[in-house]
Amino acid sequence: MIKRSTLRSQIATALRDEILAGRLATGRDFTVKEIAEQYGVSATPVREALVDLAAQGLLDVEQHRGFRVHEFTFADYRAMCEARELVVDGVFQGIEGPPEPAGEPADGAGTSATAAGASVARRALGGLRPEVLASVRRRADAAERAARAGDLDVLIAYDLRFWRELSGLLGNPYVCDFLDRLRVQCWVFAVPVLRGYASLRGRLWSGHNALLDAVESGDARAAREVIATYNHHALAQVGADTATDGPATGPRGAGTDGLRKNAADNSAARSAESDV
């Protein structure tokens, strides 16, 4: 028997995958009843799952009407890219900073922030055990293969896992969760735009190993340059089509009618992810 909390998580994950893949369209209205009937479950775990996704910024709650997939604008996307760059840049800046003096309290906000960044950075480097590094490297390799092939669905699965594992080395769950949330939201915006291209070969970022190399060697400058290049690329690949700051444009998703059909695609992507 599946526990309700587990069912809630499974439904939330399935719906998040549909949103990420662009198959549950941005701006699409739906009710708890629709989703419950589609999955053949009771309304309670569906409602809980939808509330969880709303808390992650992926759904809007429509009073007396149900839920709607949130529509991010290019301004939102740009702000999210800037936010994640600031956080990651601060972490890698800490690698360059001097060690924290033992027993000496910070004498100002700037000093405190630098010390915190250095502490986080040292935890990240300290967490690079061979088995951990090998796992992150496998995610990086798989993400790069998918990017070069232009396989967006597979890339998203591996890309999210790569960044979760890399962020997890920081030893700070708040930073890790914040960055993961930003990455998911960025993909939600970008996917409809990217789907509009005839081919994605050569268009998707594939610098995962370059970033991991820089982190492994403790080269903060190289890591920050990779991140800056990545964010510039992320903005450039969607900016030309979304310069009006309006909602993302692109093919509309399949809605709840296509959830069962597309569940196999999501399962295949997760299966491929677990194989590496």
C-alpha positions, -999 to 999 in steps of 0.1 A, spaced: 0 0 0 14 34 -10 15 59 18 -4 91 11 27 113 16 45 91 -10 16 94 -34 16 131 -29 52 133 -38 48 110 -68 20 132 -82 39 164 -76 70 149 -94 49 137 -123 32 170 -128 65 189 -124 79 167 -152 50 175 -174 55 213 -168 93 210 -174 87 191 -206 63 218 -218 35 192 -221 14 208 -194 11 242 -209 19 275 -192 -13 294 -186 -33 261 -186 -62 261 -160 -71 228 -144 -88 215 -113 -80 190 -86 -108 169 -99 -93 167 -134 -59 156 -121 -74 131 -97 -95 115 -124 -65 114 -147 -44 96 -122 -72 75 -108 -66 87 -72 -85 106 -45 -86 144 -44 -66 148 -12 -31 138 -23 -36 157 -56 -46 189 -38 -16 185 -15 7 179 -45 -6 210 -63 -2 231 -32 34 219 -31 40 229 -67 24 263 -60 48 268 -32 76 261 -56 64 289 -79 53 266 -107 15 270 -102 -8 298 -95 -39 293 -73 -70 305 -90 -96 313 -64 -127 292 -69 -113 280 -102 -84 257 -94 -48 260 -105 -29 274 -134 6 267 -147 26 299 -139 37 320 -169 72 334 -164 83 364 -184 117 371 -199 122 397 -171 116 369 -146 140 346 -164 167 373 -165 162 380 -128 165 343 -119 197 340 -140 211 370 -122 201 356 -88 217 322 -93 249 338 -107 252 360 -76 248 331 -52 272 308 -70 297 336 -77 297 343 -39 304 307 -31 333 305 -55 346 338 -44 349 322 -10 374 297 -24 397 326 -32 393 342 2 417 338 31 408 312 58 386 324 87 407 334 117 400 310 145 381 325 173 378 360 157 343 373 152 335 392 120 338 429 124 313 439 97 287 427 73 311 425 44 336 405 65 309 382 77 296 376 42 331 368 30 338 344 59 305 327 52 314 323 15 348 309 24 332 284 49 307 272 23 334 269 -4 357 249 19 328 225 27 323 221 -11 359 212 -17 360 190 14 331 171 0 348 161 -32 355 125 -22 363 102 -51 329 84 -51 311 117 -49 331 132 -77 326 101 -98 288 105 -94 287 141 -103 310 134 -133 286 108 -146 258 134 -145 280 159 -163 290 134 -190 253 124 -196 241 160 -196 268 170 -222 259 140 -244 222 150 -243 231 187 -249 252 179 -280 225 156 -293 199 183 -288 178 159 -266 160 184 -243 140 160 -222 171 139 -213 192 170 -208 168 185 -183 168 153 -162 206 150 -160 211 187 -157 189 190 -127 206 160 -111 241 174 -119 233 207 -102 216 192 -72 246 170 -65 271 198 -71 251 222 -49 247 194 -23 285 196 -18 280 230 -2 266 214 29 240 241 31 205 228 24 190 263 20 214 273 -7 209 239 -24 171 242 -23 172 278 -35 194 270 -65 174 239 -74 142 259 -74 157 286 -96 170 260 -121 135 243 -123 119 277 -129 144 287 -155 137 255 -174 100 260 -172 105 293 -189 130 282 -215 114 249 -226 85 264 -247 110 287 -264 135 260 -272 108 237 -285 102 263 -313 136 256 -329 138 231 -357 169 216 -341 186 221 -308 220 205 -319 247 229 -309 223 253 -292 223 239 -256 249 246 -230 273 217 -224 299 231 -200 292 208 -171 326 191 -171 344 224 -175 327 236 -143 334 204 -124 370 205 -135 373 241 -121 357 231 -88 378 199 -84 410 219 -89 398 247 -66 402 273 -95 376 298 -84 383 322 -112 378 295 -138 346 283 -121 332 318 -120 340 324 -157 322 292 -166 292 303 -146 292 337 -162 295 322 -197 267 298 -189 243 326 -178 252 347 -208 244 317 -230 211 310 -211 199 345 -218 211 346 -254 194 314 -264 160 326 -254 164 364 -254 159 368 -292 125 353 -290 113 369 -258 126 404 -258 91 419 -251 92 407 -215 59 389 -221 51 353 -213 72 326 -230 60 317 -264 61 284 -281 40 253 -287 13 248 -262 14 218 -240 -8 188 -242 -27 195 -211 -41 168 -188 -54 148 -218 -18 139 -227 -5 130 -192 -9 92 -195 7 92 -229 36 113 -218 42 94 -185 62 68 -205 85 96 -217 91 108 -182 97 72 -170 122 66 -198 141 98 -189 142 89 -152 153 53 -161 181 66 -182 192 89 -154 194 60 -130 215 40 -154 245 62 -151 
